[in-house]
């Protein structure tokens, strides 16, 4: 279980997100979501979002780099 002091999002904030999504999880399910969200949020923060408006995926992918 994630320590509440080191959590990326609070339980209350996540509860709001879950309710806005139309979900009504049990307490056990919510705790699993809380633990998982800490990892998901960290992964989302690492995504590259520095693409320009006109950059399309086909134009920013270079197969020569692989």
N, CA, C and O of each residue as an XYZ file, in Angstrom:
264
protein
N       0.846     -1.181      0.000
C       0.000      0.000      0.000
C       0.889      1.242      0.000
O       1.940      1.253      0.642
N       0.482      2.270     -0.704
C       1.251      3.502     -0.813
C       1.099      4.330      0.451
O      -0.003      4.475      0.980
N       2.205      4.867      0.929
C       2.177      5.732      2.099
C       1.506      7.049      1.721
O       1.871      7.671      0.723
N       0.535      7.470      2.509
C      -0.215      8.694      2.196
C       0.683      9.924      2.173
O       0.372     10.889      1.474
N       1.799      9.919      2.924
C       2.697     11.070      2.949
C       3.465     11.237      1.643
O       3.856     12.351      1.293
N       3.682     10.145      0.923
C       4.451     10.208     -0.321
C       3.556     10.081     -1.553
O       4.066      9.977     -2.668
N       2.260     10.087     -1.378
C       1.327      9.906     -2.487
C       1.355     11.101     -3.430
O       1.482     12.245     -2.995
N       1.238     10.828     -4.716
C       1.217     11.851     -5.745
C      -0.118     12.584     -5.732
O      -0.176     13.787     -5.989
N      -1.178     11.863     -5.433
C      -2.524     12.436     -5.350
C      -3.147     11.950     -4.042
O      -2.905     10.826     -3.604
N      -3.935     12.798     -3.440
C      -4.561     12.402     -2.178
C      -5.737     11.472     -2.440
O      -6.272     11.430     -3.548
N      -6.129     10.735     -1.423
C      -7.282      9.851     -1.557
C      -8.545     10.653     -1.900
O      -9.376     10.211     -2.693
N      -8.673     11.828     -1.294
C      -9.856     12.654     -1.549
C      -9.901     13.109     -3.008
O     -10.956     13.076     -3.641
N      -8.750     13.533     -3.536
C      -8.696     13.975     -4.933
C      -9.004     12.821     -5.885
O      -9.721     12.992     -6.870
N      -8.458     11.653     -5.584
C      -8.719     10.493     -6.432
C     -10.181     10.083     -6.326
O     -10.778      9.663     -7.317
N     -10.756     10.197     -5.150
C     -12.170      9.853     -4.983
C     -13.039     10.746     -5.885
O     -14.018     10.279     -6.467
N     -12.675     12.029     -5.995
C     -13.405     12.941     -6.882
C     -13.243     12.500     -8.339
O     -14.218     12.476     -9.090
N     -12.025     12.154     -8.741
C     -11.792     11.703    -10.117
C     -12.593     10.441    -10.428
O     -13.165     10.311    -11.511
N     -12.630      9.520     -9.477
C     -13.345      8.260     -9.669
C     -14.842      8.510     -9.777
O     -15.512      7.927    -10.629
N     -15.361      9.361     -8.931
C     -16.799      9.672     -8.982
C     -17.151     10.395    -10.280
O     -18.196     10.128    -10.873
N     -16.283     11.312    -10.728
C     -16.530     12.021    -11.993
C     -16.516     11.067    -13.183
O     -17.141     11.331    -14.210
N     -15.799      9.960    -13.034
C     -15.760      8.955    -14.099
C     -16.989      8.049    -14.051
O     -17.161      7.190    -14.916
N     -17.847      8.237    -13.037
C     -19.059      7.436    -12.934
C     -18.850      6.086    -12.289
O     -19.685      5.194    -12.439
N     -17.747      5.917    -11.570
C     -17.461      4.643    -10.918
C     -17.871      4.688     -9.454
O     -17.860      5.747     -8.828
N     -18.230      3.537     -8.918
C     -18.583      3.411     -7.507
C     -17.901      2.165     -6.952
O     -18.555      1.153     -6.700
N     -16.576      2.243     -6.761
C     -15.830      1.053     -6.328
C     -16.036      0.762     -4.841
O     -16.376      1.646     -4.056
N     -15.820     -0.499     -4.481
C     -15.819     -0.870     -3.067
C     -14.566     -0.273     -2.428
O     -13.693      0.238     -3.131
N     -14.475     -0.335     -1.111
C     -13.298      0.199     -0.421
C     -12.018     -0.503     -0.868
O     -10.984      0.137     -1.056
N     -12.093     -1.817     -1.035
C     -10.917     -2.573     -1.476
C     -10.522     -2.167     -2.901
O      -9.339     -1.983     -3.190
N     -11.499     -2.029     -3.776
C     -11.210     -1.625     -5.150
C     -10.618     -0.218     -5.190
O      -9.703      0.054     -5.967
N     -11.138      0.664     -4.357
C     -10.624      2.028     -4.330
C      -9.170      2.044     -3.874
O      -8.358      2.776     -4.440
N      -8.829      1.254     -2.870
C      -7.441      1.196     -2.392
C      -6.514      0.681     -3.487
O      -5.384      1.151     -3.616
N      -6.984     -0.283     -4.277
C      -6.184     -0.780     -5.398
C      -6.005      0.315     -6.445
O      -4.921      0.474     -7.007
N      -7.072      1.070     -6.706
C      -6.972      2.185     -7.650
C      -6.007      3.238     -7.147
O      -5.220      3.786     -7.919
N      -6.062      3.523     -5.858
C      -5.170      4.524     -5.262
C      -3.712      4.100     -5.417
O      -2.865      4.903     -5.808
N      -3.425      2.837     -5.108
C      -2.050      2.336     -5.250
C      -1.598      2.389     -6.705
O      -0.473      2.796     -6.993
N      -2.472      1.977     -7.621
C      -2.108      1.943     -9.041
C      -1.964      3.345     -9.615
O      -1.086      3.583    -10.444
N      -2.809      4.271     -9.189
C      -2.782      5.621     -9.758
C      -1.444      6.307     -9.512
O      -0.996      7.102    -10.339
N      -0.812      6.014     -8.402
C       0.494      6.615     -8.118
C       1.493      6.261     -9.218
O       2.308      7.098     -9.604
N       1.436      5.033     -9.722
C       2.343      4.595    -10.789
C       1.907      5.142    -12.142
O       2.745      5.546    -12.948
N       0.607      5.157    -12.393
C       0.087      5.668    -13.662
C       0.432      7.144    -13.804
O       0.884      7.578    -14.864
N       0.223      7.912    -12.751
C       0.526      9.352    -12.785
C       2.004      9.582    -13.072
O       2.353     10.475    -13.844
N       2.870      8.788    -12.461
C       4.309      8.927    -12.708
C       4.640      8.621    -14.172
O       5.481      9.294    -14.767
N       3.987      7.615    -14.752
C       4.227      7.291    -16.164
C       3.711      8.407    -17.077
O       4.367      8.761    -18.057
N       2.549      8.954    -16.760
C       2.002     10.047    -17.573
C       2.906     11.270    -17.545
O       3.040     11.970    -18.549
N       3.522     11.528    -16.408
C       4.411     12.678    -16.296
C       5.665     12.529    -17.151
O       6.304     13.529    -17.477
N       6.035     11.290    -17.524
C       7.232     11.060    -18.336
C       6.961     11.100    -19.830
O       7.901     11.044    -20.623
N       5.701     11.196    -20.236
C       5.379     11.244    -21.663
C       5.887     12.540    -22.289
O       5.814     13.610    -21.684
N       6.394     12.423    -23.495
C       6.867     13.592    -24.220
C       5.669     14.328    -24.798
O       4.914     13.767    -25.592
N       5.497     15.567    -24.405
C       4.380     16.370    -24.902
C       4.879     17.652    -25.553
O       4.137     18.629    -25.657
N       6.118     17.649    -25.985
C       6.722     18.849    -26.559
C       6.549     18.941    -28.073
O       7.307     19.649    -28.736
N       5.586     18.254    -28.617
C       5.366     18.294    -30.058
C       4.613     19.555    -30.440
O       3.740     20.018    -29.706
N       4.957     20.098    -31.583
C       4.260     21.272    -32.091
C       2.881     20.899    -32.600
O       2.577     19.723    -32.798
N       2.057     21.898    -32.808
C       0.685     21.674    -33.260
C       0.649     20.938    -34.592
O      -0.209     20.080    -34.799
N       1.551     21.255    -35.483
C       1.541     20.663    -36.818
C       2.245     19.313    -36.882
O       2.198     18.648    -37.916
N       2.891     18.898    -35.808
C       3.597     17.619    -35.805
C       2.601     16.471    -35.730
O       1.838     16.362    -34.769
N       2.612     15.634    -36.727
C       1.774     14.455    -36.730
C       2.654     13.252    -36.387
O       3.855     13.279    -36.656
N       2.085     12.204    -35.804
C       2.899     11.045    -35.415
C       3.760     10.496    -36.544
O       4.897     10.088    -36.311
N       3.234     10.481    -37.759
C       4.008      9.957    -38.880
C       5.207     10.835    -39.190
O       6.180     10.364    -39.779
N       5.154     12.098    -38.806
C       6.244     13.011    -39.109
C       7.264     13.136    -37.989
O       8.356     13.661    -38.208
N       6.934     12.670    -36.807
C       7.892     12.768    -35.703
C       8.561     11.431    -35.414
O       9.525     11.379    -34.649
N       8.072     10.361    -36.005
C       8.643      9.033    -35.807
C       9.719      8.801    -36.849
O       9.486      8.963    -38.046
N      10.878      8.426    -36.390
C      11.960      8.121    -37.321
C      12.393      6.683    -37.117
O      13.006      6.371    -36.096
N      12.091      5.788    -38.064
C      12.490      4.396    -37.908
C      14.004      4.203    -37.926
O      14.493      3.155    -37.504
N      14.751      5.191    -38.406
C      16.194      5.071    -38.461
C      16.825      5.132    -37.070
O      17.972      4.721    -36.895
N      16.101      5.633    -36.096
C      16.624      5.716    -34.738
C      16.586      4.375    -34.018
O      17.168      4.226    -32.944
N      15.901      3.398    -34.610
C      15.766      2.104    -33.955
C      16.600      1.102    -34.634
O      16.622     -0.060    -34.228
